[in-house]
Each structure stands twice: as C-alpha cells, then as structure tokens.
Amino acid sequence: MKAVLMTAPGSPEVLQLQEIPNPLPPQNTELLVRLKAAGINPIDTKLRKRGTFYPDKMPAILGCDGAGIVEAVGTEVKRFQVGDEVFFCSGGLGEHQGNYAEFTTIEERFVAVKPKSVSFIEAAAAPLVLITAWEALYERGRLSPGEKVLIHAGAGGVGHVAIQLAKLKGADVCTTVSSQGKADFVKSIGADYVINYQKNDFVKAVLDWTKGEGVDLVFDTVGGETFEKSFPTIRIYGDIVTILQPSDSTNWKVARQRNLRIGLELMLTPMLQGLEEAQTHHGEILAECAKWMEEGKLKICVNRTFGLEEVGKAHELLEAGSMIGKLVVGIG
C-alpha cells in the first residue's frame, strides 16, 4: 500500500510517500479499513517537528483521524461487516500506525458508523476535534443548558465544533476571532456574541456581555497569555478548561480569588496510556455526534483537501495558522 512515512523529526520534507506492505489480516475484534480520507491536526505537525512519543519505533505513519470502508473483519467482530463506512480517531502517535495510508487495522470498539449524509472527507476531519470539544465542554466543564460559555478561537478546528456542541446543549455562546470573515463564519454556525480580539479587549467585552458577572465556562483552545487573561471573565465558582499546557509563569491569583475550577483536556490520554475503556468511550462520543451530523445539526468545515503526496504542503499550511476549519487528506 501507499503510505506517508515520517523518516525522522524535522521539517515537512521528512514526510515521504512510499510503498510498504499492507497491514496484517485483522485479528479477533479488529477491522481492516480501506482508508478514504485522513484528518490533519496540530498534534501531527508537533510530532513531526519534535519526534513521536515512541522514538524507537521509526519510521512512523502519522494521522490520528481516519474514515473509510471496512475491508475485512476479525473472527470475533460483532458490530461491523465488510462494506460498512466508518470513522474514528486512533493511531498516529508513533506506536500504532496512523492514517496517512491506504489501509489500517483498528479495534471495532473505537470505531463509529459514518453518517450517510456526510462525505468521507468531512468524516475524517471530525473525530479528534469532536472528542476534544465534547470532553472539554460536557465532561470537564459540565456545561448545562442556559449557561454562558466563552470559546476562544471559534473559527478553528476545535473551536467551530465547540460552538455547535455548546448550542446543542442549550448554552449561550461568546467567541473570539481575528477577522470579519471569521466573525461571519462563527455567526453562521450559531455564535451569539462575537469578539474581534484584535480590535477589542475580550475581557471587557465578555464582562459587558454578562453584565459584569462573567461566563460560567471558558474553553481555551489558544493557551499562553490567553489562558491567564481569561480568569476575570469567569464568574465566581466558574470553570475554565484548556487544551494547552499552562505556562510555569501563570499567575493563579485571580483564579484562586474567584474560586475557579481548572480543567485540563488532552483527548490523546487514552491512546497514550492504553486505556481501552476510555477509547471505547471515544467511539461512543462519535456515535452520538454522528446522529447530529446525520440530522444536519452539526457540521464540519473542511477548509482544503490534499492528496497523499501533498501531506507536507498541508502541514505547512496548518503551521502557518489563522485558518478556518480543518485540513484533510483524500486517499483513493
């Protein structure tokens, strides 16, 4: 099969399209999936630059998100059959094969049925960002109907699905963007109040929006100083959840004074720690989101699609930043 191999840590040039043997036949509860598309995420570019979590297992195939057609099943598979269309987030961290390839094997418990109304390209763009936003809002942040939430970088990959998930929960959504085009986009997917942080102080804008009280929850997808600057925008006893590592220099004084609850979200933990029950839960999250996608209530914005031979170009574009939605690799 054709696959994009990461031959060493470095620039996008280390990603090389090569011909390699097909995966072994699926065992027990495994599926062999003919991949039709693979999502591209910031974790891919970070691993390419600094090395995977398993440097002794090189070369590596990156790409956590995948969508495709079941080609073969193990002897104990119960939920799927040959020909089923599926999507998932699994592999791509260096230990198990990722999805920049024509085929992969995966445990059936980690997989969800692809919505019929959604293309393989859209499906492949969805898993990591959906799981991240779901866990951050619903599980870490305990978002409830009627609450107010601030979502940073609402036009981005995680941000734009977080806006939709928050609205589906019945929350009022405020979000930050950097341009009028992005403002128009987030309004089109349900944002109630939009702040151009390059023109306005988002702290003052949020407090004006909430009449000085602050939001119930902040979902930080930016990190850095944005994390700390968000503390005064949150009501006393409120929540903040971040997907980034807080800086060692973070001043926690305001957070402590306001008795904030701090949540950390890393959806890769189940894969990194070998937590199969948690990975099964990820499959369940995707199954729930698939219902909304089928009904047209949840949409994934794909900014641009690349071929397998163009993965390096996709990494360059993602690293350039300031992009609406997701990038995807089309495969076959």
C-alpha positions in Angstrom: 0.0 0.0 0.0 1.0 3.6 -0.3 1.7 5.5 2.9 3.3 8.7 4.1 6.3 7.8 6.3 7.9 10.2 8.8 11.5 9.2 8.4 12.9 11.4 11.1 11.9 14.5 13.2 12.1 17.7 11.2 10.5 19.9 8.5 7.7 18.7 6.2 10.3 17.2 3.9 10.7 14.3 6.3 7.2 13.1 5.2 7.8 10.7 2.3 5.2 8.9 0.2 6.4 5.3 -0.1 5.1 1.8 -1.0 5.0 -0.5 2.1 3.4 -3.9 2.9 -0.3 -3.9 3.7 -1.3 -4.4 7.3 -1.6 -8.0 8.6 -5.2 -9.5 8.4 -7.4 -8.3 11.2 -7.4 -10.5 14.4 -10.2 -11.2 16.8 -12.1 -7.9 17.2 -10.1 -5.9 14.7 -11.3 -4.3 11.5 -9.2 -3.8 8.4 -10.2 -0.4 6.9 -9.5 0.8 3.4 -9.0 4.5 4.2 -10.7 7.1 2.0 -9.5 10.2 4.0 -7.4 11.2 6.9 -7.7 14.4 9.0 -4.7 16.6 9.7 -4.4 18.1 13.2 -1.9 20.2 15.1 -0.6 17.1 17.0 0.6 15.8 13.6 2.8 18.8 13.0 4.1 18.8 16.6 5.1 15.1 16.4 6.7 15.7 13.0 8.8 18.5 14.3 9.9 17.1 17.7 9.5 13.3 17.2 6.8 10.9 18.2 6.0 9.6 21.6 7.8 6.4 20.6 11.1 7.4 19.0 12.4 3.8 18.9 9.6 2.9 16.5 10.6 4.7 13.3 9.8 5.4 10.6 6.3 6.3 11.7 2.9 6.9 10.0 1.2 10.0 11.4 -2.5 10.9 11.4 -5.0 10.2 14.2 -8.2 10.8 12.3 -9.5 8.4 9.7 -12.6 7.5 7.6 -13.0 4.6 5.2 -14.7 1.3 4.3 -14.4 -2.0 6.3 -12.4 -4.3 4.0 -12.2 -7.3 6.3 -13.1 -8.3 9.9 -11.7 -10.4 12.7 -13.3 -13.6 13.8 -14.9 -12.0 16.9 -16.2 -8.8 15.4 -19.9 -8.3 16.2 -20.8 -4.7 15.3 -19.4 -4.3 11.8 -19.3 -6.1 8.5 -17.4 -5.8 5.2 -18.6 -2.7 3.3 -19.5 -0.6 6.3 -18.4 3.0 6.2 -16.7 4.1 9.4 -14.8 7.0 11.1 -12.5 7.1 14.1 -9.6 8.6 16.0 -6.8 6.0 16.6 -3.1 5.6 16.0 -0.7 8.1 14.6 1.3 8.8 17.8 4.2 6.6 16.9 3.3 3.3 18.5 0.4 2.2 16.2 0.1 3.0 12.5 -1.6 6.3 11.7 -4.0 7.1 8.9 -1.8 8.8 6.2 -2.1 5.5 4.4 -4.3 3.4 2.2 -5.2 0.8 4.9 -5.1 0.4 8.6 -6.4 -2.0 11.3 -8.3 -0.9 14.3 -10.3 -2.3 17.2 -14.0 -2.3 16.5 -14.8 -0.7 19.8 -13.0 2.5 18.9 -15.0 3.0 15.6 -18.3 4.6 14.8 -20.5 4.3 11.7 -20.0 7.2 9.3 -23.2 9.3 8.8 -24.6 8.6 5.4 -25.2 12.2 4.7 -21.5 13.1 5.3 -18.6 12.6 2.9 -15.5 10.6 3.8 -13.6 13.9 3.7 -15.9 15.6 6.2 -16.0 12.5 8.4 -12.2 12.3 8.5 -12.0 15.9 9.7 -14.3 15.3 12.6 -13.1 12.8 15.2 -10.3 14.5 17.2 -11.9 17.9 17.3 -15.3 16.4 18.2 -14.0 14.3 21.0 -11.8 17.2 22.4 -14.7 19.7 22.4 -17.2 17.1 23.8 -14.9 16.2 26.7 -13.9 19.8 27.4 -17.5 21.2 27.4 -19.6 18.3 28.6 -17.3 16.4 30.9 -14.6 18.7 32.2 -16.6 21.9 32.1 -20.0 20.3 33.0 -21.8 22.7 30.7 -25.6 22.9 31.4 -28.5 24.4 29.4 -28.9 28.1 29.9 -25.2 28.7 30.9 -22.9 31.2 29.2 -19.6 30.0 27.7 -16.7 31.8 26.1 -14.9 29.7 23.4 -11.6 31.1 22.2 -10.7 30.8 18.5 -14.2 29.9 17.5 -13.3 29.6 13.7 -10.6 27.0 14.3 -10.8 23.2 14.1 -11.8 22.6 17.7 -13.5 26.0 18.2 -16.0 25.7 15.4 -17.3 22.3 16.6 -17.3 23.5 20.2 -19.6 26.4 19.3 -22.1 23.9 17.8 -21.8 21.4 20.7 -22.4 24.2 23.2 -25.5 25.4 21.3 -26.8 21.8 21.1 -26.5 21.8 24.9 -28.7 24.9 25.1 -25.9 27.3 26.1 -25.3 31.0 25.1 -22.0 31.2 23.2 -19.5 34.0 23.0 -16.4 33.5 20.9 -13.2 35.3 19.9 -12.0 35.7 16.3 -9.4 37.7 14.4 -11.2 38.9 11.3 -14.6 39.9 9.9 -14.6 36.8 7.7 -14.2 34.6 10.7 -16.8 36.6 12.6 -19.3 35.9 9.8 -18.4 32.2 9.8 -18.9 31.7 13.6 -22.2 33.6 13.4 -23.4 31.2 10.7 -22.8 28.2 13.0 -24.6 29.7 16.0 -22.3 32.0 18.0 -24.5 34.5 19.9 -21.8 37.1 20.6 -18.5 37.6 18.6 -15.4 39.5 19.7 -12.6 40.5 17.4 -9.8 40.3 19.9 -7.5 42.3 17.6 -9.8 45.3 17.8 -11.4 44.9 21.2 -10.4 43.9 24.8 -12.1 40.5 25.1 -12.1 40.7 28.9 -14.1 43.9 28.9 -16.4 42.6 26.1 -17.2 39.4 27.9 -18.0 41.3 31.2 -20.2 43.8 29.2 -22.0 40.8 27.6 -22.6 39.2 31.0 -23.4 42.5 32.8 -20.3 42.1 34.9 -20.9 38.7 36.3 -18.7 36.6 33.9 -19.4 33.5 31.9 -20.0 30.1 33.5 -17.3 28.4 31.5 -14.3 29.3 29.3 -13.0 26.9 26.8 -9.4 27.9 25.9 -8.0 26.5 22.7 -5.2 29.1 22.4 -3.1 28.9 25.6 -0.3 31.2 26.5 -1.3 34.5 28.0 -4.9 34.0 26.7 -5.4 31.3 29.4 -4.5 33.6 32.3 -6.2 36.7 30.8 -9.4 34.7 30.8 -9.6 34.3 34.6 -11.5 37.6 35.2 -14.1 36.8 32.5 -15.4 33.8 34.5 -18.0 34.1 37.3 -17.0 33.3 40.8 -17.1 29.4 41.2 -17.0 29.1 37.4 -14.9 26.8 35.2 -12.1 27.1 32.7 -10.9 24.2 30.6 -7.8 24.4 28.4 -6.3 22.1 25.8 -2.9 23.6 26.2 -0.2 23.2 28.9 -0.4 26.2 31.3 2.8 28.2 31.5 5.1 27.8 34.5 4.8 31.6 34.8 1.0 31.6 35.1 -0.3 33.9 37.9 -3.1 32.0 39.6 -4.1 34.8 42.0 -7.3 35.8 40.2 -8.3 32.2 39.6 -7.9 31.5 43.3 -9.7 34.6 44.4 -12.7 33.7 42.1 -12.5 30.1 43.3 -12.4 28.8 39.7 -12.3 25.2 38.8 -9.5 24.4 36.4 -9.9 21.6 33.8 -7.2 20.1 31.6 -8.2 18.3 28.4 -6.0 16.0 26.4 -8.1 13.6 24.3 -4.9 11.6 23.4 -4.6 10.3 27.0 -6.5 7.0 26.4 -4.2 6.2 23.5 -1.0 7.2 25.3 -2.0 5.3 28.5 -3.5 2.3 26.8 -6.9 2.9 28.4 -9.2 0.8 26.2 -12.4 1.6 28.1 -11.7 5.3 27.5 -11.0 4.7 23.8 -14.3 2.8 23.6 -16.0 5.9 25.1 -14.4 8.0 22.3 -16.2 5.7 19.8 -19.4 6.3 21.7 -19.0 10.1 21.6 -18.5 9.8 17.8 -21.7 7.7 17.5 -23.7 10.4 19.4 -22.2 13.2 17.2 -22.9 11.1 14.1 -26.7 11.4 14.9 -26.5 15.2 14.9 -24.4 15.2 11.8 -26.9 13.0 10.0 -29.7 15.4 11.1 -27.7 18.4 9.8 -27.4 19.9 13.3 -23.6 19.5 13.5 -21.4 20.4 10.5 -17.6 20.1 10.0 -15.9 22.8 8.0 -13.2 21.5 5.6 -11.0 24.3 4.5 -9.0 22.4 2.0 -8.2 18.8 0.8 -4.8 17.4 -0.2 -3.6 14.2 -1.8 -1.3 11.8 0.0 1.6 13.2 -1.9 0.8 16.6 -0.6 0.8 15.9 3.1 3.9 18.1 3.6 2.1 21.1 2.0 -0.8 20.5 4.3 1.5 20.6 7.3 3.0 23.9 6.1 -0.4 25.5 5.7 -1.6 24.3 9.2 1.6 25.6 10.8 1.0 29.0 9.2 -2.0 29.4 11.4 -5.1 31.7 11.2 -7.2 29.2 9.3 -10.9 28.5 9.3 -11.9 24.8 9.9 -9.9 21.7 9.1 -7.5 20.3 6.5 -8.0 16.7 5.2 -6.0 14.2 3.1 -8.1 12.5 0.4 -7.0 8.9 -0.2 -8.1 6.9 -3.2 
